[in-house]
Amino acid sequence: MYKDNSPSGWEKPVAFFLVSQNISLFGSSVVGFAVIWHIMLETSSGVWMMLAMLCNLLPQVFISLFAGVWADRYNRKLLIMLSDGFIAIATLALAITFLLGFRKLELLLVVLAARSFGASVQTPAVNAIFPQLAPEEWLTKVQGVNQTISSVLMLITPAIGGVLLETFGIVGAFFVDVVTAAVAIAVMSCIRVEKPPVPPVKSVWKEISVGISYLRGHAQLRRLIICLLFAFLFLTPAFTLTPLMIKRSFGSEVWRLTVHEFVWSSATIASGIFVSVKGAFRNKPKTIALCAVGFGVMFALMGLSWNFVSFLVFLGIAGLFLPVFSTAQTVFVQETVPKEMLGRVFSVIQIITIGVVPIAVLFYGPLADITQIETLLLISSALLAVVGAIYWFRERQ
């Protein structure tokens, strides 16, 4: 066992934790791609794809506030392990059901919802546990390493998911997730993490109220959350509609979509390495604001791109901002909020960043059928840049 945050030995617990979480992420990503592709191949239905997305997102929106309280009240290490175990059991049950011949697509939706529930419990605990493992001055580097590993996984898991689906079918992908979850739990069990002090409040609703009151009374966090709300609202067209833009404007060849994913993932990997080497951002609100403006400018240029190569250049530059943006806002919260409140604060951020996406998709999706996606990109990107500028102006005040 390793004791957390030892003055001379915190690196090993952090390394074990990053290994555990990224093994878990690998399995979850493989299954996620395999399930979505399986539904697409079986139905070719936009309605089924929408149902899959809702099942994957909505439980995280509804459960996150409670999950934040649990992350502040209970042992975060245990919550992470239990969440991984719950997801693995749900996936194993689905695999057995499919092997027995019951292959209803509705079962996939149920398991997607169950996996989303597990992820909603896990995410606030994961984000809140970092300050218990690493010294504050090393949090940015640790997040940079984590972003780099995650970006590498996001680069390779679609290909692995496709190979597994083609070779072993959907059941093979299920068993990969079960095995990786078991390995992740085993690695996580080697880390000792002390539970932060818990305030003497017993009611879950009261603790949620305390967390919300804390956010309302903290001007910097309040401005950050408002910034993230509008930023993700205006980021949604670039994150969800660019594949459709590629098909309409540049061609429907599969290689174009593959190159699109490769360029984005490669840029985020390079930026994640930069963050892990740099080690700190002196002014994190300014960094967040500059990234929002940078996203806005690059996505607007994507809407103005004159050919596929120029589109990829602007996409790659935009990808460089993502790890910086994510790391700056995560570490800013970790450094600003007391350890006993981190779970609740991160749960609110999770609700904002996840919950706004399906709402935005319901708005942008129909618009994409009656207007050019390039126009949507130009308008939303301009508004995104304005959000970044206003956020920095308010922070300076």
Buried (B, 14 or more C-beta within 10 A) or exposed (E): EBEBBEEEEBBBBBBBBBBBBBBBBBBBBBBBBBBBBBBBEEBEEEEBBBBBBBBBBBBBBEBBBBBBBBBBBBBBBBBBBBBBBBBBBBBBBBBEBBEEEEBEBEBBBBBBBBBBBBBBBBBBBBBBBBBBBBEEEBBBBBBBBBBBBBBBBBBEBBEBBBBBBEEBBBBBBBBBBBEBBBBBBEBBBBBEBEBBEEEEBEEEEEBBEBBBEBBEEBEBBEBBBBBBBBBBBBBBBBEBBBEEBBBBBBEEEEEBBEBBBBBBBBBBBBBBBBBBEEEBBEEBBBBBBBBBBBBBBBBBBBBEBEEBEEBBBBBBBBBBBBBBBBBBBBBBBBEBBEBBBBBBBBBBBBBBBBBBBBEBBEEBBEBBEEEBBBEBBBBBBBBBBBBBBBBBEBBEE
